[in-house]
Amino acid sequence: MYELPIRRDEGFGEAPHVGEILDFLADDLRVLKREGDRYHYAAQTYPADGISLSAADMDNVVIQERDTRRVLGEVDRPGALTEVHEGAVYGHQGEQYVVEEFDYHNRRAWVRKVEADY
C-alpha cells in the first residue's frame, strides 16, 4: 500500500460527505479498496507517478533568437537558472547561441547566434 488507510467516519477538512466520496473512489473509479470501514489506495501505480519533482513548475522558459524572433526551444524554469542564464552558450541543432538576456519573470531567454570554439 502506498498511503495510510482512511476511515469512513474520519473527518477531512470541511468535506461533509467523506463517506460518499470514499464510496465513489472505491466503487466507481476503483482507486480505493474497501476493507470494513477503512479505505486503502489501490491503483496500479504509486500516487505521485505522474508528477515530476524535477520540473514541478509547469511554466517553461522560451528560448528565442533576438534578430529573427524565431523560437529555438524551451526549458523548464528551474533548469533555466543554470542552462540559459545571461552569458550561457546554448546549443541548438549543431549551432551555438549566447544568451544575451534572461527574463525569468516573463519566461524568456533572448539569444544571438555565435561561433564559439567550444
N, C-alpha and C positions, 0 to 999 in steps of 0.2 A: 504494500500500500504506500502511496506517495504522500498522503495527508492524514492528519489525525481525524478520527470519525467525528461527526456532528450528530447530536441527539435531536429527535423531532421536537422536543419541548425546549430546546436551547434557544435563548434569545440571540438575535443578530441585529444589533443597532435598532433602528426604528421599524424594521420589517415586521408587520403584524401577522403575516401568513407564512411563516417559515416552513411549517409542515407541508403546506400545499406546494411550495416551491421545491422542497426536497422530493416530494412525490413526483412532480413533473420531471425533475432531473433524473430520477431513478426509472420511472415508468416510460416516459416519452423519449427523452434524449439518451437514456441508458449510459450516463456518465457517472452515476452513483449506483452503489449496490446497497440494498436494504438488508440489515440483519437485526430483526426485532425493532427497537426504536432508534437504532443507530444507522447512519448512512456513511459509506466509505466511497472515496473516489475510485472509479473503476474503468476509466478509459484506457485505450491501448498504449498511450504514451504518457510520460510524466507531464504534469500541468504546464510547465514552462517550456515545453518542447518548441513551440512556435515563436518564442521570444528570444531575440538576440541581446545578450548583455553587453556585447562589444559595440553594438550600434543601436542603443536604446533610443536615441534621438532620431526621429523619422525625417527630420528636415535635412536634406543634403545640401552641400555647397556646390554650386555650379562653377565649372572652370571654363572661362570664356576668353577667347582671343581678343585682345584690345583693338587691333586695327580692323579686323573683319567682322567682329562681334559673333564669330562662329563659336558654338558650344562644343568644347572638346570632350567633356566628360563631367562626372560628378563624383564626389567623395563624401562620406558621412561626416557630420560636423565634428565629432570628437577626433576623428582621424585627420581632419583638415588642419588642426593645430600643428601637426608635425609634417604633413605632406604638402601643404600649399601656403605656408607662411611666406611673408614677403622675403624675396631673395632666394627662395627654394627653386630648384630646377625640376620641372615636371616633364616627364616623358610621355609622348603620345604618338603611336604608330611610327616609331623609329625617329621621331623628331623631338627636339628639345625646346622647351619654353621656360622662360624665367618668370616667376610670379612677381609682378610689379606692385600689385595692390591686393590685399586680402581684407575683405569686409565681412567679418564674422556675423554681425547682426543682420545684414541683408543677404547672407549666404551666397557670396560671390567672390571668386578669385579671378582677377584680371591678369592675363599672361601675354607675353610677347615672344615670338619665335626667335631663337638664338642658335648659334653654332658653338657649342662648348666642346672642349677637348676631354671631357669625362662623361 
